[in-house]
Amino acid sequence: MLNQEVSAPIQTLQLHQRLNSLYRQLRNTSSVPHRLQFDVLWDLKELALLEHRQSVDVPATWLDELENFARHKEETIAA
């Protein structure tokens, strides 16, 4: 699955911040689409931190898809 996506580099710190934000937004959600993608991104981030890498290649659309889901979830709750 991972090798079928176009990869894009992202700064490790930026990935860390975005995933932590997503985790805070989605932690109480029982069913999260793309849960596997979130877990893979989290593992890639953790590996990059352990290896002290400045950037990491991640599937280009995964973060955007997760953030769109979280944004839609918040808008639904606010409505």
Phi and psi in radians as a Rosetta constraint file:
Dihedral C 1 N 2 CA 2 C 2 CIRCULARHARMONIC -1.074 0.35
Dihedral N 2 CA 2 C 2 N 3 CIRCULARHARMONIC -0.682 0.35
Dihedral C 2 N 3 CA 3 C 3 CIRCULARHARMONIC -1.333 0.35
Dihedral N 3 CA 3 C 3 N 4 CIRCULARHARMONIC -0.140 0.35
Dihedral C 3 N 4 CA 4 C 4 CIRCULARHARMONIC -1.500 0.35
Dihedral N 4 CA 4 C 4 N 5 CIRCULARHARMONIC -0.281 0.35
Dihedral C 4 N 5 CA 5 C 5 CIRCULARHARMONIC -1.571 0.35
Dihedral N 5 CA 5 C 5 N 6 CIRCULARHARMONIC 2.619 0.35
Dihedral C 5 N 6 CA 6 C 6 CIRCULARHARMONIC -1.326 0.35
Dihedral N 6 CA 6 C 6 N 7 CIRCULARHARMONIC 2.254 0.35
Dihedral C 6 N 7 CA 7 C 7 CIRCULARHARMONIC -1.637 0.35
Dihedral N 7 CA 7 C 7 N 8 CIRCULARHARMONIC 2.620 0.35
Dihedral C 7 N 8 CA 8 C 8 CIRCULARHARMONIC -2.408 0.35
Dihedral N 8 CA 8 C 8 N 9 CIRCULARHARMONIC 2.440 0.35
Dihedral C 8 N 9 CA 9 C 9 CIRCULARHARMONIC -1.308 0.35
Dihedral N 9 CA 9 C 9 N 10 CIRCULARHARMONIC 2.552 0.35
Dihedral C 9 N 10 CA 10 C 10 CIRCULARHARMONIC -2.479 0.35
Dihedral N 10 CA 10 C 10 N 11 CIRCULARHARMONIC 2.527 0.35
Dihedral C 10 N 11 CA 11 C 11 CIRCULARHARMONIC -1.099 0.35
Dihedral N 11 CA 11 C 11 N 12 CIRCULARHARMONIC 2.382 0.35
Dihedral C 11 N 12 CA 12 C 12 CIRCULARHARMONIC -1.017 0.35
Dihedral N 12 CA 12 C 12 N 13 CIRCULARHARMONIC -0.734 0.35
Dihedral C 12 N 13 CA 13 C 13 CIRCULARHARMONIC -1.096 0.35
Dihedral N 13 CA 13 C 13 N 14 CIRCULARHARMONIC -0.717 0.35
Dihedral C 13 N 14 CA 14 C 14 CIRCULARHARMONIC -1.141 0.35
Dihedral N 14 CA 14 C 14 N 15 CIRCULARHARMONIC -0.748 0.35
Dihedral C 14 N 15 CA 15 C 15 CIRCULARHARMONIC -1.064 0.35
Dihedral N 15 CA 15 C 15 N 16 CIRCULARHARMONIC -0.773 0.35
Dihedral C 15 N 16 CA 16 C 16 CIRCULARHARMONIC -0.998 0.35
Dihedral N 16 CA 16 C 16 N 17 CIRCULARHARMONIC -0.832 0.35
Dihedral C 16 N 17 CA 17 C 17 CIRCULARHARMONIC -1.144 0.35
Dihedral N 17 CA 17 C 17 N 18 CIRCULARHARMONIC -0.771 0.35
Dihedral C 17 N 18 CA 18 C 18 CIRCULARHARMONIC -1.165 0.35
Dihedral N 18 CA 18 C 18 N 19 CIRCULARHARMONIC -0.709 0.35
Dihedral C 18 N 19 CA 19 C 19 CIRCULARHARMONIC -1.196 0.35
Dihedral N 19 CA 19 C 19 N 20 CIRCULARHARMONIC -0.682 0.35
Dihedral C 19 N 20 CA 20 C 20 CIRCULARHARMONIC -1.100 0.35
Dihedral N 20 CA 20 C 20 N 21 CIRCULARHARMONIC -0.702 0.35
Dihedral C 20 N 21 CA 21 C 21 CIRCULARHARMONIC -1.101 0.35
Dihedral N 21 CA 21 C 21 N 22 CIRCULARHARMONIC -0.787 0.35
Dihedral C 21 N 22 CA 22 C 22 CIRCULARHARMONIC -1.080 0.35
Dihedral N 22 CA 22 C 22 N 23 CIRCULARHARMONIC -0.728 0.35
Dihedral C 22 N 23 CA 23 C 23 CIRCULARHARMONIC -1.044 0.35
Dihedral N 23 CA 23 C 23 N 24 CIRCULARHARMONIC -0.791 0.35
Dihedral C 23 N 24 CA 24 C 24 CIRCULARHARMONIC -1.076 0.35
Dihedral N 24 CA 24 C 24 N 25 CIRCULARHARMONIC -0.676 0.35
Dihedral C 24 N 25 CA 25 C 25 CIRCULARHARMONIC -1.262 0.35
Dihedral N 25 CA 25 C 25 N 26 CIRCULARHARMONIC -0.596 0.35
Dihedral C 25 N 26 CA 26 C 26 CIRCULARHARMONIC -1.887 0.35
Dihedral N 26 CA 26 C 26 N 27 CIRCULARHARMONIC -0.045 0.35
Dihedral C 26 N 27 CA 27 C 27 CIRCULARHARMONIC -1.065 0.35
Dihedral N 27 CA 27 C 27 N 28 CIRCULARHARMONIC -0.492 0.35
Dihedral C 27 N 28 CA 28 C 28 CIRCULARHARMONIC -1.708 0.35
Dihedral N 28 CA 28 C 28 N 29 CIRCULARHARMONIC 0.183 0.35
Dihedral C 28 N 29 CA 29 C 29 CIRCULARHARMONIC -1.584 0.35
Dihedral N 29 CA 29 C 29 N 30 CIRCULARHARMONIC 2.155 0.35
Dihedral C 29 N 30 CA 30 C 30 CIRCULARHARMONIC -1.242 0.35
Dihedral N 30 CA 30 C 30 N 31 CIRCULARHARMONIC -0.629 0.35
Dihedral C 30 N 31 CA 31 C 31 CIRCULARHARMONIC -2.189 0.35
Dihedral N 31 CA 31 C 31 N 32 CIRCULARHARMONIC 1.967 0.35
Dihedral C 31 N 32 CA 32 C 32 CIRCULARHARMONIC -2.012 0.35
Dihedral N 32 CA 32 C 32 N 33 CIRCULARHARMONIC 2.002 0.35
Dihedral C 32 N 33 CA 33 C 33 CIRCULARHARMONIC -1.047 0.35
Dihedral N 33 CA 33 C 33 N 34 CIRCULARHARMONIC 2.614 0.35
Dihedral C 33 N 34 CA 34 C 34 CIRCULARHARMONIC 1.208 0.35
Dihedral N 34 CA 34 C 34 N 35 CIRCULARHARMONIC 0.431 0.35
Dihedral C 34 N 35 CA 35 C 35 CIRCULARHARMONIC -1.026 0.35
Dihedral N 35 CA 35 C 35 N 36 CIRCULARHARMONIC -0.698 0.35
Dihedral C 35 N 36 CA 36 C 36 CIRCULARHARMONIC -1.073 0.35
Dihedral N 36 CA 36 C 36 N 37 CIRCULARHARMONIC -0.746 0.35
Dihedral C 36 N 37 CA 37 C 37 CIRCULARHARMONIC -1.067 0.35
Dihedral N 37 CA 37 C 37 N 38 CIRCULARHARMONIC -0.748 0.35
Dihedral C 37 N 38 CA 38 C 38 CIRCULARHARMONIC -1.034 0.35
Dihedral N 38 CA 38 C 38 N 39 CIRCULARHARMONIC -0.802 0.35
Dihedral C 38 N 39 CA 39 C 39 CIRCULARHARMONIC -1.089 0.35
Dihedral N 39 CA 39 C 39 N 40 CIRCULARHARMONIC -0.710 0.35
Dihedral C 39 N 40 CA 40 C 40 CIRCULARHARMONIC -1.152 0.35
Dihedral N 40 CA 40 C 40 N 41 CIRCULARHARMONIC -0.777 0.35
Dihedral C 40 N 41 CA 41 C 41 CIRCULARHARMONIC -1.060 0.35
Dihedral N 41 CA 41 C 41 N 42 CIRCULARHARMONIC -0.727 0.35
Dihedral C 41 N 42 CA 42 C 42 CIRCULARHARMONIC -1.062 0.35
Dihedral N 42 CA 42 C 42 N 43 CIRCULARHARMONIC -0.778 0.35
Dihedral C 42 N 43 CA 43 C 43 CIRCULARHARMONIC -1.127 0.35
Dihedral N 43 CA 43 C 43 N 44 CIRCULARHARMONIC -0.703 0.35
Dihedral C 43 N 44 CA 44 C 44 CIRCULARHARMONIC -1.093 0.35
Dihedral N 44 CA 44 C 44 N 45 CIRCULARHARMONIC -0.697 0.35
Dihedral C 44 N 45 CA 45 C 45 CIRCULARHARMONIC -1.128 0.35
Dihedral N 45 CA 45 C 45 N 46 CIRCULARHARMONIC -0.799 0.35
Dihedral C 45 N 46 CA 46 C 46 CIRCULARHARMONIC -1.086 0.35
Dihedral N 46 CA 46 C 46 N 47 CIRCULARHARMONIC -0.741 0.35
Dihedral C 46 N 47 CA 47 C 47 CIRCULARHARMONIC -1.101 0.35
Dihedral N 47 CA 47 C 47 N 48 CIRCULARHARMONIC -0.764 0.35
Dihedral C 47 N 48 CA 48 C 48 CIRCULARHARMONIC -1.089 0.35
Dihedral N 48 CA 48 C 48 N 49 CIRCULARHARMONIC -0.693 0.35
Dihedral C 48 N 49 CA 49 C 49 CIRCULARHARMONIC -1.142 0.35
Dihedral N 49 CA 49 C 49 N 50 CIRCULARHARMONIC -0.768 0.35
Dihedral C 49 N 50 CA 50 C 50 CIRCULARHARMONIC -1.099 0.35
Dihedral N 50 CA 50 C 50 N 51 CIRCULARHARMONIC -0.610 0.35
Dihedral C 50 N 51 CA 51 C 51 CIRCULARHARMONIC -1.558 0.35
Dihedral N 51 CA 51 C 51 N 52 CIRCULARHARMONIC 0.034 0.35
Dihedral C 51 N 52 CA 52 C 52 CIRCULARHARMONIC 0.988 0.35
Dihedral N 52 CA 52 C 52 N 53 CIRCULARHARMONIC 0.685 0.35
Dihedral C 52 N 53 CA 53 C 53 CIRCULARHARMONIC -1.511 0.35
Dihedral N 53 CA 53 C 53 N 54 CIRCULARHARMONIC 2.481 0.35
Dihedral C 53 N 54 CA 54 C 54 CIRCULARHARMONIC -1.362 0.35
Dihedral N 54 CA 54 C 54 N 55 CIRCULARHARMONIC -0.469 0.35
Dihedral C 54 N 55 CA 55 C 55 CIRCULARHARMONIC -2.510 0.35
Dihedral N 55 CA 55 C 55 N 56 CIRCULARHARMONIC 2.869 0.35
Dihedral C 55 N 56 CA 56 C 56 CIRCULARHARMONIC -2.513 0.35
Dihedral N 56 CA 56 C 56 N 57 CIRCULARHARMONIC 2.518 0.35
Dihedral C 56 N 57 CA 57 C 57 CIRCULARHARMONIC -1.546 0.35
Dihedral N 57 CA 57 C 57 N 58 CIRCULARHARMONIC 2.217 0.35
Dihedral C 57 N 58 CA 58 C 58 CIRCULARHARMONIC -2.260 0.35
Dihedral N 58 CA 58 C 58 N 59 CIRCULARHARMONIC 2.726 0.35
Dihedral C 58 N 59 CA 59 C 59 CIRCULARHARMONIC -0.986 0.35
Dihedral N 59 CA 59 C 59 N 60 CIRCULARHARMONIC 2.240 0.35
Dihedral C 59 N 60 CA 60 C 60 CIRCULARHARMONIC -1.011 0.35
Dihedral N 60 CA 60 C 60 N 61 CIRCULARHARMONIC -0.641 0.35
Dihedral C 60 N 61 CA 61 C 61 CIRCULARHARMONIC -1.665 0.35
Dihedral N 61 CA 61 C 61 N 62 CIRCULARHARMONIC -0.232 0.35
Dihedral C 61 N 62 CA 62 C 62 CIRCULARHARMONIC -1.078 0.35
Dihedral N 62 CA 62 C 62 N 63 CIRCULARHARMONIC -0.840 0.35
Dihedral C 62 N 63 CA 63 C 63 CIRCULARHARMONIC -1.070 0.35
Dihedral N 63 CA 63 C 63 N 64 CIRCULARHARMONIC -0.776 0.35
Dihedral C 63 N 64 CA 64 C 64 CIRCULARHARMONIC -1.062 0.35
Dihedral N 64 CA 64 C 64 N 65 CIRCULARHARMONIC -0.741 0.35
Dihedral C 64 N 65 CA 65 C 65 CIRCULARHARMONIC -1.089 0.35
Dihedral N 65 CA 65 C 65 N 66 CIRCULARHARMONIC -0.767 0.35
Dihedral C 65 N 66 CA 66 C 66 CIRCULARHARMONIC -1.145 0.35
Dihedral N 66 CA 66 C 66 N 67 CIRCULARHARMONIC -0.722 0.35
Dihedral C 66 N 67 CA 67 C 67 CIRCULARHARMONIC -1.186 0.35
Dihedral N 67 CA 67 C 67 N 68 CIRCULARHARMONIC -0.640 0.35
Dihedral C 67 N 68 CA 68 C 68 CIRCULARHARMONIC -1.112 0.35
Dihedral N 68 CA 68 C 68 N 69 CIRCULARHARMONIC -0.725 0.35
Dihedral C 68 N 69 CA 69 C 69 CIRCULARHARMONIC -1.074 0.35
Dihedral N 69 CA 69 C 69 N 70 CIRCULARHARMONIC -0.807 0.35
Dihedral C 69 N 70 CA 70 C 70 CIRCULARHARMONIC -1.103 0.35
Dihedral N 70 CA 70 C 70 N 71 CIRCULARHARMONIC -0.724 0.35
Dihedral C 70 N 71 CA 71 C 71 CIRCULARHARMONIC -1.105 0.35
Dihedral N 71 CA 71 C 71 N 72 CIRCULARHARMONIC -0.776 0.35
Dihedral C 71 N 72 CA 72 C 72 CIRCULARHARMONIC -1.111 0.35
Dihedral N 72 CA 72 C 72 N 73 CIRCULARHARMONIC -0.690 0.35
Dihedral C 72 N 73 CA 73 C 73 CIRCULARHARMONIC -1.077 0.35
Dihedral N 73 CA 73 C 73 N 74 CIRCULARHARMONIC -0.785 0.35
Dihedral C 73 N 74 CA 74 C 74 CIRCULARHARMONIC -1.136 0.35
Dihedral N 74 CA 74 C 74 N 75 CIRCULARHARMONIC -0.695 0.35
Dihedral C 74 N 75 CA 75 C 75 CIRCULARHARMONIC -1.141 0.35
Dihedral N 75 CA 75 C 75 N 76 CIRCULARHARMONIC -0.648 0.35
Dihedral C 75 N 76 CA 76 C 76 CIRCULARHARMONIC -1.154 0.35
Dihedral N 76 CA 76 C 76 N 77 CIRCULARHARMONIC -0.730 0.35
Dihedral C 76 N 77 CA 77 C 77 CIRCULARHARMONIC -1.168 0.35
Dihedral N 77 CA 77 C 77 N 78 CIRCULARHARMONIC -0.685 0.35
Dihedral C 77 N 78 CA 78 C 78 CIRCULARHARMONIC -1.232 0.35
Dihedral N 78 CA 78 C 78 N 79 CIRCULARHARMONIC -0.439 0.35
